[in-house]
């Protein structure tokens, strides 16, 4: 500090210059017997050349003139200040978006250990070092915030900014600090997620086994976190990915339909995406719901009545078929097919999307025709296998199979009633139908007994009718001798006597079951009365039959 003495007299012969602390303690002095110097310069050190403590000081100057007069001058107090201004400034984040969404809308500056100064200044500067806003205060401060606006209150453009905080005290001590890398990003952030399929079936059949989610966002950079989840209807996550799996948000994610334990996830699901940006924006999106199941359609078929007899007698002429198919997906198509006893298609219906739950079938074929070109009727006492097949929109197919047992049919033929039964199986060239062996299995024997028991029950209801039991055979050749002459090499037993024996065997069984023997007669027609062309290998099995002709 420089002190300049001003004396009204130029004949000063001695002087004493003293600097004292505020409490009066002398810290520095100069005393000379000579005229005043032009100035006194003090470097803040005491007489021992030690820097004095910070604080308030004052100086006195005493002079003596040649004539013996004296004078004393006193300066105003002045301060030694060797401590420069200081503070610590921090911000919790460097990215922000002043869009009013409540997330990182401002840059809060937290100040600690701030010295008290007459003037502190904080300047917000852009990437060209231009000041866009200035904040000042005196004394100390614990913090302030920048709302992204300039001095006029307008939001500044997106870009990089820095905050420069500085102060210079009266002693000329200066301090400056910078917070750099601040990014103002006011871009609108949106995200969209779509599921490619309405449903998937993770059963490794290469048909919609995997769901693919497409993710689109308006801002793909500066993402701090992202979380993708496949969630059940109750919100539970069964599969998840995040930035821990990929630093870059993928544009598509594939899910194989299994949960975190590797098990197939069954039910209705959605894909969800949550993105958190460095600037604080948090956005979410949810895909449309979709089905995930590896369970194929569950099917059932119910038929009624138990004894289906489409013989136009007004009783049990129609078969009622109830179809049901349960699937978590949607039904793509379905079919219900009935085959004849040889396995050929006999009747079929089908549809798409919606199953016809109730079908009524009259026993007529919508595929096969009889010799007159009319719809073929089911054969009496035969089993007609059916199959009910459903395919869902996920490519899974289920089939349930069963059998429709046709009752013994009593068909009116003019003034007669006729029962034609092609399902009784005899041993080759014999009249035996109750013995297992040869060409007869146990199942066939059981079926023979079941049919004949049913015929016995029916005939008992027609007690006032005479019944002629007629045996028919299927001729193997065009030789008429096949009817009357045995030929073991070419055709075996003669057909007419063999068919007669078989009719007698049937009669004997029916009598045992309570049918009046006096009402029964027998006849063997061999292959003389075929119902189809014997050369029709697909249908000539119908010629081998036993007919019951009822007459009053």
PyMOL commands that set and color helices and strands:
alter all, ss='L'
color gray80, all
select helices_A, chain A and resi 442-461+480-483+495-512+517-519+540-543
alter helices_A, ss='H'
color red, helices_A
select strands_A, chain A and resi 2-3+12-21+26-32+40-41+55-65+70-74+78-80+88-91+95-96+107-112+117-126+131-139+143-146+159-168+174-184+191-195+199-200+211-217+223-232+237-242+252-255+267-277+282-286+290-292+298-304+319-326+331-339+345-352+358-361+364-369+375-377+383-392+397-405+411-413+416-421+466-472+520-526+545-551
alter strands_A, ss='S'
color yellow, strands_A
deselect
rebuild
show_as cartoon
